[in-house]
Amino acid sequence: MYQRETDGKWKMTPAATSDTSLELLNSSAIPSTVLNIAAVARSYTVRLATGGVAAFSVNASGDIVAGITSCKLSGKLTVSALPHTLKLSLGTTGCGDLPAQSEGFLVADGDYSPAAFRLLTSGASAPVDLWAYPE
């Protein structure tokens, strides 16, 4: 179990060694908003597991356009019913072990700062988790 401290950092609570009851002292609602594609339209860079980088941009229509790096990311973003997400169709070329085509989500959360969002998809052998940093 984790809890958020007053400074915004997440802290793991100690593991229970016997039956434990919890009492919720307070709660704060987190706004559940639909992510707008135009809000993420700009240029980004992701770092790959191999140490390389891939540059790409997102336009206001949700197209992911590859940059000038050797690893090319392309695809399409569409509106999602899940808060703070967009549906993602991701294509890669020259990106090592990343799948050539995968489906998943762009997930945006202030806790990812300085990253703007994560690209999360299912690969054949492992999940894909790319953190996108604005250029």
C-alpha positions in Angstrom: 0.0 0.0 0.0 1.2 3.5 -0.8 0.2 6.9 0.5 0.9 10.4 -0.8 2.9 12.6 1.6 2.1 16.4 1.9 5.0 17.2 -0.4 3.4 15.1 -3.2 5.8 12.1 -3.0 4.5 8.6 -2.7 5.6 6.5 0.3 5.2 2.8 0.8 3.7 1.9 4.1 5.3 -1.0 6.1 4.0 -4.5 5.4 1.4 -5.8 7.8 2.6 -8.6 10.0 -0.9 -9.6 11.3 -4.6 -8.8 10.5 -4.9 -5.1 10.3 -7.8 -2.7 10.0 -7.6 0.6 8.2 -9.4 3.8 8.9 -9.6 6.4 6.1 -9.1 9.8 7.8 -9.7 11.9 4.7 -9.8 11.8 1.0 -9.4 14.2 -1.9 -11.0 13.8 -5.2 -8.7 13.8 -8.2 -10.4 15.4 -11.2 -11.3 12.8 -13.9 -10.9 14.7 -17.1 -10.9 13.6 -20.7 -7.5 14.3 -22.4 -7.7 16.5 -25.4 -5.5 15.5 -28.4 -4.6 19.1 -29.1 -3.2 19.4 -25.6 -0.4 17.0 -26.5 0.4 18.4 -29.9 4.1 19.2 -30.0 7.5 17.6 -30.4 8.9 14.9 -28.0 11.8 12.6 -27.4 11.7 9.1 -25.8 14.8 7.2 -24.4 15.0 3.6 -25.5 16.1 0.7 -23.4 19.2 0.4 -25.7 20.2 3.9 -24.7 19.2 5.5 -28.0 16.5 8.1 -28.5 13.5 8.5 -30.8 12.2 11.9 -31.7 8.6 12.4 -32.9 5.8 14.9 -32.9 2.1 14.8 -32.4 -0.1 17.0 -34.5 -3.6 18.4 -33.6 -5.3 15.5 -35.5 -3.5 12.9 -33.3 -1.0 11.8 -35.9 2.3 10.6 -34.5 5.0 11.7 -37.0 8.5 10.3 -36.9 11.5 12.7 -36.3 15.0 12.5 -37.8 16.3 9.9 -35.4 17.1 6.4 -36.7 14.3 4.9 -34.5 11.1 6.0 -36.1 7.9 6.2 -34.1 4.6 6.7 -36.0 1.0 6.1 -35.4 -2.3 7.6 -34.3 -3.9 8.9 -31.1 -7.7 8.9 -30.6 -10.0 9.9 -27.8 -10.4 7.4 -25.0 -13.1 7.0 -22.4 -10.5 6.4 -19.7 -9.5 9.6 -17.8 -6.1 11.1 -18.7 -5.6 8.7 -21.6 -5.7 8.6 -25.3 -6.0 5.4 -27.4 -2.7 4.6 -29.1 -1.8 2.8 -32.3 2.0 2.8 -32.5 4.3 1.7 -35.3 8.1 1.5 -35.1 10.9 1.1 -37.6 14.6 0.7 -36.7 13.9 0.6 -32.9 15.6 -2.6 -31.9 13.3 -5.0 -30.0 10.2 -2.7 -30.0 7.3 -4.3 -31.8 6.7 -3.1 -35.4 3.0 -2.5 -34.5 1.2 -2.3 -31.2 -1.9 -1.0 -29.5 -2.2 0.7 -26.1 -2.6 4.1 -24.5 -0.9 7.4 -24.0 -1.2 8.1 -20.3 -0.7 11.6 -18.9 -0.2 12.3 -15.2 1.5 15.2 -13.4 3.5 12.7 -11.3 5.4 11.8 -14.5 7.0 15.3 -14.7 9.3 16.2 -16.3 7.9 13.7 -18.8 4.7 14.8 -20.5 3.2 11.3 -20.8 3.9 7.6 -21.2 3.2 5.5 -24.2 2.1 2.1 -22.9 1.5 -0.9 -25.3 1.7 -4.7 -25.3 4.7 -6.2 -27.0 5.1 -9.8 -28.0 7.6 -10.6 -25.3 7.3 -7.6 -22.9 5.2 -4.5 -22.3 6.3 -1.3 -24.0 6.7 1.7 -21.7 8.1 4.8 -23.3 8.4 8.1 -21.3 8.0 11.1 -23.6 9.8 14.3 -22.8 8.9 17.6 -24.5 11.5 19.1 -26.8 
